[in-house]
Amino acid sequence: MKRPGTKFLMVMAAMAAFAWLGLGTAAEAQDARAGAKTRLAIVGLDHDHVWGLLKDIAGEPSAELVAIAESDAALVSRAKKQVPASVKFYSDYVAMLDEAKPEGVIVTTSNDRHLEILRQCAKRHIHYSTEKPMATNAADAREMERLAREAKIKLMVNYWNAWVAPSHELFHRVQAGEVGPIQKILVQYGHQGPKEIGVSQQFAAWLYDPVKNGGGAIMDFGCYGAEMSVWLKGRPTRVYATTRKLKVAQDNKVDDDATIVLDYPDATAVIEASWDWPYNKDLVEVFGPKGSLLARHAVLLHRASDARGPNVPPDGESVTLNPLPKETSNPVSYFVDCIRNNKPIEDPVSAGLNVQVMEILDAARESARSGKPEELGR
């Protein structure tokens, strides 16, 4: 067999060198992509939760805030004092999407704008997270879910109770059967009222607007109870609700107190959502034949059905809580982790669960209007 000539060997050596160089370049590019931060942008500063989210972004090493869209000069001035100088500000969020090219957007606007903004993000395949509730009505929520699914983007609905250890531990203990089948859920959420706790003028302007918010306390805090009930027990069959305007001197256009009752074939959930509590309320309690679990913002209590006697605390004994993993410790870390690792957005902040939340709130508002219970279709 004839040996290959010198020229042939030189060509082969050159090809091998180029191949090695190409592999090296590809590997380096992959490492660079893995090390790059996820580019985030914010749409709207008129939802006061945004200031906490800015801190979460600043503390997330895998994320970079690149832009903010807001037209209110006072809010822009406040934000500029809290973000890096590299963050660009826009009055038009569509222009921001096109020029800043974020990978994910965090929406902190009035509820009635959520669908409109998602539609623009879906066109550009930009992942999307919004503050709760998902929308002002179930039709908008279903359209948001459809758009996100077809665009193959992440869609997250942010509730603070999804990022605290007691709620997670309560859910897992319920799933493990610690209290047996849930027979009753009690949810109490709210505070003294937006005006009373001193929310910003811009936030209050739409919280008390029946179109921009979709309601008052029934939307602002009723969504928490609906979210927890669907997460823990599933979809109810019937909804009954009443609303009140207890602060008559304020002449608000929306309710400030709501009670929602969810019927299940084998259980009842009672949601008490109010801007009339004398202090902050954040309580979720579940009961079953084996006992009860009660979660607040920083504590979880368990009482077994056979725990009796004068020395037994009425709400049960405190449960030791393990800290949540970094990627589920706050909404920004979770959103970024799902984007970077292509993980699905899971309950209770998923689109699917929150479409059901909006269907419950639609039924609750109609029930409060008519005075009759509303059947919830499948």
C-alpha positions in Angstrom: 0.0 0.0 0.0 1.4 3.4 -1.0 2.2 5.8 1.9 0.4 9.2 1.9 2.5 12.0 0.5 3.9 14.9 2.6 1.4 17.4 1.1 -1.5 15.1 2.1 -0.2 14.8 5.6 0.1 18.6 5.9 -3.5 19.0 4.7 -4.8 16.5 7.2 -2.9 18.1 10.0 -4.3 21.5 9.1 -7.8 20.1 9.1 -7.3 18.5 12.5 -6.1 21.7 13.8 -9.1 23.6 12.5 -11.4 21.0 13.9 -9.8 21.2 17.3 -10.0 25.0 17.2 -13.6 24.8 16.2 -14.4 22.5 19.1 -12.5 24.8 21.5 -14.4 27.8 20.2 -17.8 26.0 20.6 -16.9 24.9 24.1 -15.8 28.4 25.0 -19.0 29.8 23.6 -21.1 27.3 25.6 -19.2 28.3 28.8 -19.7 32.0 28.0 -23.5 31.4 27.6 -23.6 29.5 30.8 -21.8 32.3 32.6 -23.9 35.1 31.1 -26.5 36.7 33.2 -30.2 36.5 32.3 -31.3 39.9 31.0 -34.4 41.1 32.8 -36.6 44.2 32.3 -39.5 45.7 34.3 -42.7 47.1 32.9 -44.4 49.5 35.2 -43.5 51.0 38.6 -47.0 51.8 39.8 -47.4 48.5 41.8 -45.6 48.9 45.1 -44.4 45.3 45.1 -41.8 46.4 42.5 -39.5 47.9 45.1 -39.1 44.5 46.8 -38.5 42.9 43.4 -35.8 45.3 42.6 -34.0 44.1 45.7 -34.5 40.5 44.7 -33.0 41.2 41.3 -30.0 43.0 42.8 -29.4 39.9 45.0 -29.7 37.4 42.2 -26.2 36.6 40.8 -27.6 35.0 37.6 -29.7 38.0 36.6 -29.1 41.5 35.3 -31.6 44.3 35.2 -31.2 46.0 31.8 -34.2 48.2 31.5 -37.3 49.7 33.1 -40.4 51.1 31.3 -42.4 53.7 33.1 -43.8 57.1 32.1 -44.4 58.6 35.6 -41.5 61.0 36.3 -41.7 60.7 40.1 -41.5 56.9 39.9 -38.6 57.0 37.4 -36.7 59.3 39.7 -37.2 57.0 42.7 -36.1 54.0 40.7 -33.0 55.6 39.4 -31.8 56.0 42.9 -32.1 52.2 43.5 -30.8 50.6 40.3 -27.3 50.5 38.6 -26.5 53.4 36.3 -26.4 50.9 33.4 -30.2 50.4 33.5 -31.9 52.1 30.7 -35.3 53.8 31.2 -38.1 54.0 28.6 -41.5 55.6 28.6 -42.7 53.1 26.0 -42.5 49.5 27.0 -42.8 48.2 23.4 -39.7 50.2 22.4 -37.9 48.8 25.4 -38.7 45.2 24.4 -37.3 45.9 20.9 -34.2 47.9 21.9 -33.2 46.4 25.3 -34.0 42.8 24.2 -34.6 41.3 27.6 -35.0 37.5 28.0 -37.6 37.9 30.7 -40.0 40.7 31.8 -41.4 41.4 35.2 -44.8 43.2 35.0 -45.8 45.4 37.9 -48.7 47.4 36.5 -52.5 47.6 37.0 -54.2 44.2 36.5 -56.0 45.3 33.3 -52.7 45.7 31.4 -51.4 42.2 31.9 -52.8 40.6 28.7 -51.8 43.6 26.5 -48.2 43.4 27.8 -48.1 39.6 27.5 -49.2 39.8 23.9 -46.2 41.9 23.0 -43.8 39.7 24.9 -45.2 36.6 23.2 -44.6 38.1 19.8 -40.9 38.5 20.8 -40.6 35.2 22.7 -39.8 37.0 26.0 -40.6 35.1 29.2 -43.1 36.8 31.4 -43.8 37.2 35.2 -46.6 39.3 36.6 -47.9 40.2 40.0 -51.0 38.5 41.2 -53.8 38.3 40.2 -53.2 37.0 36.7 -55.7 39.4 35.1 -59.0 41.2 35.8 -61.1 38.3 34.4 -60.9 34.6 33.4 -61.2 35.3 29.6 -58.0 37.4 29.7 -56.3 34.8 31.8 -57.2 32.0 29.4 -55.9 34.1 26.5 -52.7 34.8 28.4 -52.2 31.1 28.9 -52.8 30.4 25.2 -50.4 33.0 24.0 -47.6 31.9 26.3 -48.1 28.2 25.4 -48.0 28.9 21.6 -45.0 31.2 22.0 -43.3 28.6 24.2 -42.5 31.2 26.9 -42.6 30.9 30.7 -45.6 32.6 32.3 -45.5 33.1 36.1 -48.0 34.7 38.4 -46.2 36.0 41.5 -47.7 35.5 45.0 -45.6 36.3 48.0 -46.9 33.2 49.9 -45.3 31.0 47.3 -41.9 32.1 48.5 -42.2 31.4 52.3 -41.4 28.1 53.9 -44.6 27.7 56.0 -46.8 27.5 52.9 -44.5 25.0 51.2 -44.3 22.8 54.3 -48.1 22.9 54.8 -48.6 21.8 51.2 -46.2 18.9 51.5 -47.7 17.7 54.8 -51.1 17.8 53.3 -49.9 15.8 50.4 -48.4 13.3 52.8 -51.7 12.8 54.5 -50.7 14.3 57.8 -54.2 15.7 58.5 -56.1 13.2 56.3 -58.4 14.3 53.5 -59.0 18.0 53.7 -62.5 18.8 55.0 -62.2 22.5 55.6 -59.9 25.3 54.5 -59.9 28.7 56.2 -58.0 31.6 54.6 -57.7 35.1 56.0 -55.7 37.7 54.1 -55.6 41.4 54.1 -54.7 44.5 56.1 -56.2 47.8 57.3 -56.6 49.1 53.7 -54.4 50.5 51.0 -54.9 54.1 52.1 -54.5 53.2 55.7 -51.1 51.5 55.3 -49.8 54.3 53.1 -49.4 52.8 49.6 -48.1 55.1 47.0 -50.5 57.5 45.2 -49.9 55.7 41.9 -50.7 52.3 43.4 -53.8 53.6 45.1 -55.0 55.2 41.9 -55.7 51.8 40.3 -56.3 49.7 43.4 -59.5 51.6 44.0 -60.5 51.5 40.3 -63.0 48.8 39.4 -61.8 48.5 35.8 -58.0 48.6 36.4 -58.1 46.3 39.5 -61.2 44.3 38.7 -62.6 44.9 42.2 -61.3 45.8 45.6 -60.4 43.4 48.4 -62.1 40.6 46.6 -59.4 40.8 43.9 -56.5 42.0 46.0 -56.7 39.3 48.6 -59.5 37.0 47.4 -57.0 35.7 44.9 -54.7 34.4 47.7 -57.5 32.3 49.1 -58.5 31.0 45.7 -54.9 30.2 44.9 -54.3 28.3 48.1 -57.6 26.4 47.9 -56.9 25.2 44.3 -53.3 24.3 45.2 -54.4 22.3 48.3 -57.7 20.9 47.3 -58.3 21.4 43.6 -61.1 23.0 41.7 -64.4 23.6 43.6 -67.8 22.9 42.2 -69.7 26.0 43.4 -68.9 29.6 44.6 -70.8 31.9 46.9 -69.7 35.3 47.8 -70.7 38.5 49.6 -68.9 41.9 49.5 -69.2 45.0 51.7 -68.1 48.7 51.7 -67.5 49.2 55.4 -65.5 52.4 54.9 -68.5 54.4 53.8 -66.9 57.7 54.5 -64.2 57.0 51.8 -66.9 56.6 49.1 -64.7 54.0 47.3 -65.9 52.5 44.0 -64.8 49.0 45.0 -65.5 46.6 47.9 -63.2 46.7 50.9 -64.4 43.4 52.5 -65.3 40.1 50.9 -66.2 36.6 52.0 -66.0 33.7 49.4 -67.2 30.2 50.1 -66.0 27.4 47.9 -68.0 24.2 47.8 -66.3 20.8 47.1 -68.0 17.5 47.1 -66.3 16.6 50.4 -65.0 20.0 51.8 -65.6 23.7 52.2 -63.1 26.6 51.8 -63.9 29.9 53.4 -61.9 32.9 52.1 -62.0 36.1 54.2 -60.4 38.9 52.1 -60.5 42.4 53.6 -59.1 45.9 53.7 -60.8 46.2 57.1 -58.7 44.0 59.4 -57.4 45.9 62.4 -53.9 44.6 61.5 -52.2 42.5 58.9 -53.7 39.0 58.4 -52.0 36.1 56.5 -53.5 32.9 57.7 -54.1 29.6 56.0 -55.5 26.7 58.0 -56.6 23.3 56.9 -58.5 20.7 58.8 -58.9 17.0 58.4 -59.9 13.9 60.5 -56.3 13.6 61.7 -55.8 17.2 62.8 -55.0 20.7 61.5 -52.2 22.7 60.0 -52.0 26.5 60.3 -49.5 28.6 58.3 -48.7 32.2 58.7 -45.9 34.2 57.1 -43.2 32.9 59.4 -44.6 29.9 61.3 -46.4 26.6 60.8 -48.4 25.0 63.6 -49.7 21.4 63.7 -52.3 19.9 66.1 -53.2 16.3 66.0 -56.8 15.3 66.5 -55.9 13.3 69.7 -54.0 16.2 71.2 -56.1 17.3 74.2 -55.7 18.8 77.6 -55.1 22.1 79.3 -51.5 22.3 78.1 -52.2 21.8 74.4 -51.9 25.1 72.5 -55.3 25.8 70.7 -53.6 26.1 67.3 -51.1 23.4 67.8 -47.3 23.1 68.3 -44.8 24.9 66.1 -43.2 22.9 63.3 -39.5 23.2 62.5 -39.1 24.7 59.1 -36.2 24.1 56.7 -35.1 27.1 54.6 -36.2 26.9 51.0 -33.6 26.2 48.3 -32.0 29.3 46.7 -33.9 28.8 43.5 -37.3 28.8 45.3 -36.5 31.4 47.9 -37.9 34.4 46.1 -39.8 35.1 42.8 -36.8 36.4 40.8 -34.6 33.5 41.7 -37.3 31.0 40.7 -38.2 32.8 37.5 -34.6 33.1 36.4 -33.9 29.4 37.3 -36.8 28.3 35.2 -35.6 30.4 32.2 -31.9 29.3 32.5 -32.7 25.6 33.0 -35.8 25.4 30.9 -37.9 24.3 33.8 -41.7 24.5 33.8 -43.4 27.1 36.0 -45.1 25.0 38.7 -48.0 25.4 41.0 -49.0 27.6 42.7 -47.6 30.2 40.4 -48.4 28.4 37.1 -50.7 29.8 34.4 -53.0 26.7 34.6 -53.7 27.1 38.3 -54.2 30.8 38.0 -56.7 30.5 35.2 -58.7 28.6 37.7 -58.2 31.3 40.3 -59.6 33.9 37.9 -62.6 31.6 37.1 -63.3 31.5 40.9 -63.0 35.3 41.2 -65.3 35.8 38.2 -67.9 33.5 39.8 -67.4 35.2 43.2 -68.0 38.7 41.8 -71.1 37.5 39.9 -72.4 35.8 43.1 -71.9 38.9 45.1 -73.8 40.9 42.5 -76.7 38.4 42.1 -76.8 37.1 45.7 -76.9 33.6 44.4 -74.3 30.8 44.3 -72.5 30.2 41.0 -71.9 26.8 39.7 -68.3 26.4 38.5 -68.1 24.4 35.2 -65.3 22.0 34.6 
